[in-house]
Amino acid sequence: MESASNTEEQAAPAGPAGPAGPAGPDQPAGPAEKAGEAAGKDGQAGSGWRRWVMDVRPLRHRPFRRLWASTSVTTIGSQLTAVAVPKQIYDLTQSSAWVGYASFAGLLPLVVFALWGGAVADRVDRRTLMLFTGVGIALTSVLFWAQSFAGVHSVALLMVLLAVQQGLFGINFPARSASIARLVPAGELPAATALQSTVAQTGMVLGPLLAGALIPLIGLSTLYLVDALALCVTLWAVWRLPALPPLDGGGAVKESGRRRAGAREVADGFRYIVAHRVLLLSFLADIVAMVFGMPRALFPQLASSTYAPWGEGFALGLLFAAIPIGAVAGGLLSGTFSRARHHGLMVTAAVVVWGLAITGFGLSAGLWWAAAFLAVAGVADMVSMVFRSAILQAAATDDMRGRMQGIFTVVVAGGPRLADLLHGTAGSLLGPRAAVTAGGLLVAATMLALTAAVPDFRRYTG
């Protein structure tokens, strides 16, 4: 249940301490907490059918538009590698266990470096950080290509490259996501998040399909090279961003100090969340929805038993595709909700709907009803993610946004994996449909209890 943006082009690289100049037509919109007035009259824009379709106001800001367009390319490219790595490992080992070990090898550095990278993103120019890590990610894709092209046949090398790439991504993502509030006005944050998330979800649907079609034609090694070339598009977009130096809590450019980001800065991020209950609830909402309500670990069993009459392979593919399809549909129709001001209430409603939709999926004996409920869950997931991301961007001061996004990365990466463990265990004890149904009801009940305990979250407005 993951996001970036805007304004005058500076083609030359910006140093960590280089303050952005006076805002021009292409300069950053400024910190979210000072940019609310920019939404002004535009926040009321749209009538008739326009209020139903995706809100594209953030695309008026040129750097955001470039970054958004590049995301559509690189997301598909990254999915090519996401398919190629497990495929190559399985070809080498003929073991699904090794595929799982490789996934874990990528998870650990992602978690560790996301936490540290968030702290770094609050202390250095975020544009510079994105450039350096983006180059590193592209180089690892080139190395993936080189080992495959050379026929190295080393699972250990693949796992090392995957760990390095995921660690670099863990540093890159918090800086990238924390930059959005500097690039679009506060009133456009939900719309910007919806735009980013829609292209990401679309890439997650199209990328694996494209990989499956291309592997017989061009082979695994070329998939890695295509990913590396796609990353160059993002590097160009980041290069053209304005400088994004660190700001203090009041929005002024911070002097770059000698103190490095370390464990104390990471701990400060967690303390900040605990002290700000709205932020805490935004994280708990995702944890509750994912851990109790993401039943993907049970899809293979359901496809081979409950939905076997429709064909096991077809049923499995449809179950996995239904949530992303719903999320894409929600993004395309995000004009219906992205202008809403009651962000906390929207998150609460979306998570409850997610839980009820998962409950409906668990009760469904027919495949098409099951897919429909999962698609509804996908729409709810998109709504929840849009407003949780907007809360993270707007409720946190700029000097903490990197750490908030680092912790967000850990939650997004870890939640579904915990769900796999929980649902797999519960499914073996209760049966898959009972486990899914119980999980969905638990999501809805827990979310209602949390918002009742913290009414400030329910009343929070962006």
N, C-alpha and C positions, 0 to 999 in steps of 0.2 A: 504494500500500500504506500515515488521519486521524481530535479527541476531547474530560466536564466537569462539575460539581456541588453541594450540601447544607445547611446547618443553622441559629438564631433569626433571624427576619426583621427587617431594618432598612429601613423604608420610606423614610427620609430618605436623600438622597445622602451618601456618605461621602467625606471629603476624602482626599487622598493620604497625609496623615500620621496619619489617624485610626486608632488601634489598635483592634482588635476587643476587646470586653470579655471577661469570663470566659465560658467555653463553657457555653451552656445547651442545652436540647433542640433548638434550631434554630440553634445557633452552629456555626462551622466545626469540622470534625473535627480540624483542626490539621495541621501538616506531616506528610507521609507517614512520615518517619523516626521520628516520635513517636507514630504512630497505629496501629502494628502490633498493639498489644494489643487494639484495638477489634474486630479481626477475630475473635480468640479463638475462642470456641465456635461462633460463627456460621460460621466458615470450614469447619466440619465439617457444616454444615446440609445437608439435602437427602438423600433416600434414594429408591430405586426410580426411578420415572419422573421425579421432580423433578430428579435429577442429570443428566438428558439435556437438559432444556429450559433456556432462557436464565436465567441467574442474575440475579434482580432485587433482590438485597439493597441495592444502592446507591439504589434508589428509596425506601427508608425515609427518606432524608435529604431534607427538603423542598426546599431550594433546588436541589439536583441534579435532583430530580424535575421541578421547574418548567422548569429549563434544558433537560433532556432532552425534555420534551414540546414546548417551543417549537422545538427543533431539528427535530422532525418536520414542523412547519408551515413553517419558514423554508427548509428544504432543498428542499422542493417549490417554494416561491416562487422561490428562486434559480435553480432549473432552468428555470422559465418564462422568466426573463431570459436564461439561457444559451442557450435555443433562439431567443428573439425577436431578440437582437442579430445573430447570423449570418444569420438569415432576412431581417431588414430590410436588412442590408448587401448580401446577394445580390440582393434585389429592386431595390435602387437601382443596383447595378453590373452585374448579370448575370455576375459574375466570382467563381469560387471562389478565385482568387488573393487578391482583396481580403478574403475571409473569413479566409484564412490570415494576411494582414498584420494584421488586427484581433486575431487570437489572439496574435500576437507582441507587439502593442502592449500587451496586457494582461499578458503574461508578465513583461516587463522590470520594470515597477513592482512587481509582486507579489514578485519575487525581491529587489529592492533594499529595499523597505519591510518585508518579512518579516525580513530580517537586522537592520535598524535597529529595527523594532518589537519584536523579541525582547529587544534591549538595553533599550529603554524599559520593557518589561513587568517588568524586574528592578529598576527604579528608582522606579516610581510605583505607586499603588494600582491593581491590575488591574481592579477593578470600574469605577472611574472611567474608565480607558482604554477598556474595552469599551463603556461608555455613549457616550463621545464619538465613537468610530469607528463604532459602530452607528448613531448618528444620521446621521453622514456617509454611510454606505452607503445608508440609507433615502432620504436627500435625492437621491443620485445616481439611485436608481430613479424618484423623482418627476420628475427632470429627463429621464430616458429617456422617461417617459410624456409629458411636456410637448412634447418635440421631435417625437415621433411624432404626438401629437394635433394639434399646430400645423402639421404637414406641412412641416417644415424641409428634409427631404431632403438632409442633409449627412453624408457619410461621415466627414469629418474630425471633426465634432462627436461622432458616435457613438464614434469611436476615442478621443477625449479623455475622454469620460465613462467609457468602459470602463477606460481607464488609471487614472483617478482612483479608480474603484470598486475595482479590483484592488489598488491601493496601500493603500487603507483596509482592505481585507480582509487584506492582508499584515501590517498592524499589529494588527488585531483578533484574528486566529487564534492567534498565540503567547500572547497574554494569556489568551484563553479556554481554550486547552489546558493552559497551565501552572497554571491554577486548580484543576484536578481533584484534585490531591494535597492541596489545602487543604480539600477539601470532602467527601471520602470517606476511610475508613481505608485504610491501605496494602494490607491483605488483600483489599480490594474493587476495587482499581485495574483488574485485568484485566476484571472483570465490568462496571465502569463504562465502560471503553473499548468492550467488546463491545456494550453498550446504545447508546452514541452512534454507533458505526460501523454498527450494523444499521439504525437509522432513517435515517442518511445514505445508505447503499446503497439502501434502499427508496425514498427520495426520488429518487435518481438513476435508478431504474427507472420510477417512477410519474410524476415531474415531466415528462419529455419526452413521455410518452404523453398526459398531461393537456394539455400545451401543444399538441400536434398536434390534439387534439380541440377545443380552445377557440379556436384561431386562426380557423377559419371562422365561429365563432359570435359572438365578441366582438372580434376583431381584435387586432393586435399591441400597440397602445397600451394597451389594458386589461390585457394580461398584465403590463406594467411596473407598473401601478398595483396589481395584486394582489400582486406581489412586495413593493412598498413597504408595503402593509398587513400582509403576513405578517411583515415585519421588526419591526413594532410589537409583535408577540407576544414576540419575543426581547428587545426593549428593556424590556418590562415584567418579564420574568423576571430580567434583569440588574439592574434597579432594585431588585428584592427580595432580591438577594444581600447577604450581610454584607460589611463592608469587607474588602478583601484587600490590606493594606499590604505593602510589600516587607519580606522577612525577610533576616537575615544567614545565613551558613553554619551557625550554631548554632541557628537557628530563632527568634531574638529579632527583634522589630520593629526595623527600621533607621530611624535618623534620616534624614529626607529632606534630602539635600545639595543644593548649588547646581550641582554638576557635572552636565552633561548627558550623555546617552547618545550616544556617537560611535563613530568607527572603532576606538578603543582597546578599547572595551567589546565590540564585535563580534569583534575579533581575540581577545580573552580567551575568548570562547565557543569558537572553533576550537581554541585552545590547551588548553582544558579537555577537549574531546573527545579530542584526541591523547593527553593525559595519563591519560585513563581508558579503558583498552582495551575494557572491556565496552561503554561508550557508543559508541566508535569502531566496534566490530563490529556494533552494532545499526544504525548508519547504513549501513555497507558491505553488510549483508545486504539492505537494501532497494534500494540502488543496483545490486547484482549481479542481484537478481531482476527489477527493472524494465528496466534497460538491455539485458541479454542475453535476457530472457525475456518481454517484452511485445510480442506480434506484431501489434498492432491495425492497424499501417500496411499489413499484408499482407491484411487481411480483404477489402477490395474485390476484389483480384486473385483470391483463393481463391474468393470467392463467384461470380465471373464465369467461372471456369475449372473447378477441381476439383469444386465443389459446384453448378455451374450446372444439373444435372438436377433439382435440388430447387426451382429457381426462384431467380434471382439476388437479387431483393429479399428474399424470405423467408430465404434463406441468410445474407445480410448482416445482417439484423436479428437473427437467432438467434445469430450469432457475437458480435455486440456485446453482446447481452443475457446470454449464458451466464455470463460471469465475475461480473457483479453478482448474477445469480440464485444462483449458488453461494455468493457472499459472504453474501447474505441468509440462505440456508439454514444456513450455518455460524454466523451470529449467533443464529438462532432455536434452534439446538442447542448454544449455547456453554456450557451447563452441563456438557457432557462434557469441557471443557478449561479453563474460566476459573478453576477452583480449583487448577489445577496450580501447584506451587511452583518447578519447575525451568524458569524462564523462558528462559534461554539455550538449553537443550536443545530447548524447544518451538519457538523461532525457527529453530534449525538444521533440525529435522525439517520444519517447515512450508515453508521455502525449498527444501529438497531435493525435497519432494513437489511443490511448484510447478514446479520444473524438470522433473521426470519427467512431470508431467501435460502440460506444454507440449510435451515430446518426443512423448508419445502423440498429442497434437493434430496435430503435424507429420506423424506416420506414418499418420494416419487418412484413408482415401479416402472414407469415408462421412460424411455431414453429422451424423447423430445421434451417431455415435461421437466426432466432433470436438467437438460441443456438450457431450457428457458429460465429455470430458477438460477442456474449458475450465471447466465447472462445478466439477469437482474442484479445478482451479487456483484458482477463486474461494474455495472453502472454505479452502484452504491460505493464500491471501492474507489472509483474515479472521483466521486463527489467528496468522499472523506479525505482522500489524498490532497485534492485541490485546497480544501480549507485548512487541513492540518499544516500544509506547507505554507499557506498564507499566514497562519498564526505564528509559525516559527520565524518567518521573515519579519513580521510586523511587531510582534510582542517582545522580541529580543533586540537589544541594542546592537549596533554594528560590531562593537568590539567583542561580542559573544556569538555572533552568527556562525562563524566557522566551526566553533565547538558544538553548537546546536546541530549543525548539519553533519558533523562527524558522528555524533551520537545517533542521529537519525539514520545514517548509513548502517550503523551496527544493528539498529532495531529492524530495519528493512531486510538486511541480510540474514540476521539470526532468527527472527520470528518464524518464518516459514519452515526453517530447518527444525526448530523446536516443535512446530506443529506436526511435521512428518513423524517425529519420534512419538509424540503424544497420541496422534491418530492411529499410527501403526499398532501401538500397544493396545489402545482402547478397542480398535477394530478386531484384534485377535481375541479379546475377552468378551466383547458385547456383540460382535458382528458389525460389518461396515455401515449398514444403514442406521442402526441404533447409535453408533458412535458419532456419525455425522449429525443426526438429529439432536442428540444431547449437546454436542458442541455448539450448534447454532443457537439453541435455547439459552445456553450458558453465556454466549456473547451478548445477546439482547438483554438478559437480566443483569449481567455485570455492568454493562454500559449504563443502563438506567440507574443502577445503584451508585455508580461513580458520579454521575452528573447530579444526582440528588444530594450527594455528600458535598459536592463542590459547585454550588449554584453560580459562582462567578464564571465558571466555564460556560455554562448554558447561556449566560447573559452576555458573553464576550462578543463585541462587535469590532469589525475591522475598520 
